[in-house]
Amino acid sequence: MSSGTERKSYDGRSITVTFEGRRCLHAAECVQGLPEVFDTGRRPWIRPDGAEADRLAEVVRRCPSGALQYELVDGGAEIPDEPSRITRNSTGQLVVRGKLSVDTPEGPRAETRTVLCGCGQSGLQPYCDHAGPCGQTPRF
């Protein structure tokens, strides 16, 4: 099974936001943080020029699953948290932040934020996809 590498890019003047829908756990940090940029009722649903790049990057960093990522046009990217942190939430998911190398079926993948399956039932291993009990009612 694929590790969810189907990314869609949304290019703005100062920032590009990418989205991997299969990794999205609907924490809603994006739509609550910047509804003028993230609007699921509109196409395209992400409009990077709807906010300043630094504010948009701040909201993208709130995405616990890492489904949202960004890169600044000037080449700047997200700086990983130090030290790295692993927290098991109330449903058993592993919420991980830091300078990470995640082993996927396609090989190692560099990450700064992710939510890993804690029950072993995800079809998107090692990421959580809501398939098992750990993904039923996530609380971030």
ZISUL-V560927 format. One record per pair of residues at least 24 apart in sequence whose C-alpha atoms are under 10 Angstrom apart, sorted by sequence separation. I is the first residue (numbers start at 1). J is the second residue. D is the distance in Angstrom with one decimal. If there is no record, write none. Layout:
[[I | J | D] [I | J | D]]
This chain:
[[92 | 116 | 9.3] [93 | 117 | 5.4] [94 | 118 | 6.0] [102 | 126 | 7.9] [33 | 58 | 9.2] [34 | 59 | 7.2] [92 | 117 | 7.8] [93 | 118 | 4.7] [94 | 119 | 9.7] [102 | 127 | 9.3] [115 | 140 | 9.8] [30 | 56 | 8.9] [33 | 59 | 6.0] [34 | 60 | 9.5] [89 | 115 | 9.8] [92 | 118 | 5.2] [93 | 119 | 7.6] [19 | 46 | 9.0] [32 | 59 | 9.1] [33 | 60 | 8.9] [88 | 115 | 9.4] [91 | 118 | 8.4] [92 | 119 | 7.0] [18 | 46 | 9.2] [30 | 58 | 9.8] [31 | 59 | 9.2] [84 | 112 | 8.9] [85 | 113 | 9.7] [86 | 114 | 9.7] [87 | 115 | 9.5] [88 | 116 | 9.4] [91 | 119 | 9.3] [17 | 46 | 8.0] [30 | 59 | 6.1] [33 | 62 | 8.8] [65 | 94 | 10.0] [84 | 113 | 9.7] [86 | 115 | 9.4] [88 | 117 | 10.0] [89 | 118 | 9.5] [17 | 47 | 8.9] [29 | 59 | 7.0] [30 | 60 | 6.5] [65 | 95 | 7.7] [66 | 96 | 9.7] [86 | 116 | 9.8] [88 | 118 | 8.0] [16 | 47 | 9.6] [17 | 48 | 6.9] [29 | 60 | 8.0] [30 | 61 | 9.2] [64 | 95 | 7.0] [65 | 96 | 8.6] [66 | 97 | 9.3] [80 | 111 | 8.3] [81 | 112 | 7.4] [16 | 48 | 7.0] [29 | 61 | 9.2] [30 | 62 | 7.5] [64 | 96 | 8.1] [65 | 97 | 9.5] [80 | 112 | 5.2] [81 | 113 | 8.8] [15 | 48 | 6.7] [16 | 49 | 9.5] [29 | 62 | 6.1] [30 | 63 | 6.9] [64 | 97 | 8.2] [78 | 111 | 9.8] [79 | 112 | 7.6] [80 | 113 | 8.0] [94 | 127 | 9.2] [95 | 128 | 9.9] [10 | 44 | 8.3] [12 | 46 | 9.8] [14 | 48 | 8.3] [15 | 49 | 8.1] [28 | 62 | 9.4] [29 | 63 | 6.0] [78 | 112 | 7.6] [93 | 127 | 9.2] [94 | 128 | 8.7] [10 | 45 | 9.2] [11 | 46 | 9.2] [12 | 47 | 7.3] [13 | 48 | 7.9] [14 | 49 | 7.8] [27 | 62 | 9.3] [28 | 63 | 8.0] [29 | 64 | 8.4] [78 | 113 | 9.9] [93 | 128 | 7.2] [10 | 46 | 6.6] [11 | 47 | 8.1] [12 | 48 | 5.0] [13 | 49 | 6.6] [17 | 53 | 10.0] [27 | 63 | 7.2] [28 | 64 | 9.8] [9 | 46 | 9.2] [10 | 47 | 7.0] [11 | 48 | 6.6] [12 | 49 | 5.3] [15 | 52 | 8.9] [16 | 53 | 9.0] [26 | 63 | 9.0] [27 | 64 | 7.5] [93 | 130 | 9.8] [10 | 48 | 6.8] [11 | 49 | 8.4] [12 | 50 | 8.9] [14 | 52 | 8.2] [15 | 53 | 5.8] [25 | 63 | 9.0] [26 | 64 | 9.5] [27 | 65 | 8.4] [30 | 68 | 8.7] [10 | 49 | 9.7] [12 | 51 | 9.8] [13 | 52 | 9.8] [14 | 53 | 6.0] [15 | 54 | 8.8] [17 | 56 | 8.9] [24 | 63 | 8.6] [25 | 64 | 8.3] [26 | 65 | 8.9] [13 | 53 | 8.7] [14 | 54 | 9.2] [16 | 56 | 9.9] [17 | 57 | 8.6] [24 | 64 | 8.9] [25 | 65 | 6.5] [93 | 133 | 9.2] [94 | 134 | 9.1] [12 | 53 | 8.7] [15 | 56 | 8.4] [16 | 57 | 9.6] [23 | 64 | 10.0] [24 | 65 | 6.2] [25 | 66 | 9.5] [26 | 67 | 9.7] [92 | 133 | 8.0] [93 | 134 | 5.4] [15 | 57 | 8.2] [18 | 60 | 9.7] [23 | 65 | 6.3] [24 | 66 | 7.7] [25 | 67 | 8.2] [69 | 111 | 9.6] [91 | 133 | 7.1] [92 | 134 | 4.9] [93 | 135 | 6.9] [17 | 60 | 8.2] [23 | 66 | 7.2] [24 | 67 | 5.2] [69 | 112 | 9.2] [91 | 134 | 4.7] [92 | 135 | 7.9] [93 | 136 | 9.9] [23 | 67 | 5.1] [24 | 68 | 8.0] [69 | 113 | 9.2] [90 | 134 | 8.4] [91 | 135 | 6.8] [92 | 136 | 9.9] [20 | 65 | 9.7] [22 | 67 | 7.7] [23 | 68 | 8.8] [66 | 111 | 7.6] [68 | 113 | 9.5] [89 | 134 | 8.8] [91 | 136 | 7.5] [92 | 137 | 9.9] [93 | 138 | 7.6] [95 | 140 | 8.1] [20 | 66 | 8.2] [21 | 67 | 6.5] [66 | 112 | 7.4] [67 | 113 | 8.8] [88 | 134 | 9.9] [91 | 137 | 6.7] [92 | 138 | 8.6] [93 | 139 | 9.2] [19 | 66 | 8.6] [20 | 67 | 4.8] [21 | 68 | 8.7] [65 | 112 | 9.7] [66 | 113 | 5.0] [67 | 114 | 7.9] [90 | 137 | 8.8] [91 | 138 | 6.0] [92 | 139 | 9.8] [93 | 140 | 9.5] [18 | 66 | 9.8] [19 | 67 | 5.4] [20 | 68 | 6.7] [64 | 112 | 9.7] [65 | 113 | 6.1] [66 | 114 | 4.9] [67 | 115 | 9.5] [90 | 138 | 7.4] [91 | 139 | 7.3] [18 | 67 | 7.8] [19 | 68 | 4.7] [20 | 69 | 8.8] [64 | 113 | 6.0] [65 | 114 | 4.2] [66 | 115 | 7.6] [89 | 138 | 7.6] [90 | 139 | 6.6] [91 | 140 | 9.7] [18 | 68 | 5.7] [19 | 69 | 6.6] [63 | 113 | 7.8] [64 | 114 | 5.9] [65 | 115 | 4.8] [89 | 139 | 6.7] [90 | 140 | 8.5] [17 | 68 | 6.8] [18 | 69 | 5.2] [19 | 70 | 8.9] [61 | 112 | 9.0] [62 | 113 | 9.0] [63 | 114 | 8.5] [64 | 115 | 6.5] [65 | 116 | 8.2] [89 | 140 | 6.8] [17 | 69 | 5.7] [18 | 70 | 6.1] [61 | 113 | 8.0] [63 | 115 | 9.8] [88 | 140 | 9.8] [16 | 69 | 8.4] [17 | 70 | 4.4] [18 | 71 | 8.4] [87 | 140 | 10.0] [16 | 70 | 5.6] [17 | 71 | 6.6] [15 | 70 | 6.8] [16 | 71 | 5.4] [17 | 72 | 8.7] [15 | 71 | 5.8] [16 | 72 | 6.3] [14 | 71 | 8.8] [15 | 72 | 4.3] [16 | 73 | 7.0] [14 | 72 | 5.9] [15 | 73 | 5.3] [9 | 68 | 9.9] [11 | 70 | 9.7] [13 | 72 | 9.1] [14 | 73 | 5.1] [15 | 74 | 8.4] [7 | 67 | 8.7] [8 | 68 | 9.7] [9 | 69 | 9.5] [10 | 70 | 9.4] [11 | 71 | 9.6] [12 | 72 | 9.2] [13 | 73 | 7.4] [14 | 74 | 7.5] [15 | 75 | 9.2] [7 | 68 | 9.3] [9 | 70 | 9.2] [11 | 72 | 9.8] [12 | 73 | 8.4] [14 | 75 | 9.9] [15 | 76 | 9.1] [66 | 127 | 10.0] [5 | 67 | 9.7] [7 | 69 | 9.7] [11 | 73 | 9.1] [15 | 77 | 9.6] [65 | 127 | 8.3] [4 | 67 | 9.0] [65 | 128 | 8.5] [65 | 129 | 10.0] [65 | 140 | 9.9] [64 | 140 | 7.5] [63 | 140 | 9.8] [24 | 114 | 10.0] [25 | 115 | 8.6] [23 | 114 | 8.7] [24 | 115 | 9.5] [23 | 115 | 8.5] [23 | 116 | 9.8] [3 | 103 | 9.8] [4 | 104 | 9.7] [3 | 104 | 6.3] [5 | 106 | 9.3] [23 | 124 | 8.1] [2 | 104 | 8.6] [3 | 105 | 6.7] [22 | 124 | 8.0] [1 | 104 | 9.8] [2 | 105 | 7.2] [3 | 106 | 7.3] [24 | 127 | 10.0] [25 | 128 | 8.0] [1 | 105 | 7.6] [2 | 106 | 7.7] [3 | 107 | 9.6] [5 | 109 | 10.0] [23 | 127 | 7.0] [24 | 128 | 9.1] [25 | 129 | 7.1] [1 | 106 | 9.4] [22 | 127 | 9.3] [23 | 128 | 7.2] [24 | 129 | 7.9] [25 | 130 | 7.5] [3 | 109 | 9.8] [22 | 128 | 9.3] [23 | 129 | 6.5] [24 | 130 | 9.7] [22 | 129 | 7.0] [23 | 130 | 9.6] [25 | 135 | 8.2] [25 | 136 | 9.9] [27 | 138 | 8.0] [29 | 140 | 10.0] [25 | 137 | 9.8] [26 | 138 | 9.0] [27 | 139 | 8.1] [25 | 138 | 7.9] [27 | 140 | 7.2] [25 | 140 | 10.0] [3 | 123 | 8.7] [4 | 124 | 6.8] [2 | 123 | 8.5] [3 | 124 | 5.3] [4 | 125 | 9.2] [1 | 123 | 6.8] [2 | 124 | 6.6] [3 | 125 | 6.5] [1 | 124 | 6.6] [2 | 125 | 8.4] [3 | 126 | 7.6] [4 | 127 | 8.5] [1 | 125 | 8.1] [3 | 127 | 7.4] [4 | 129 | 9.7]]
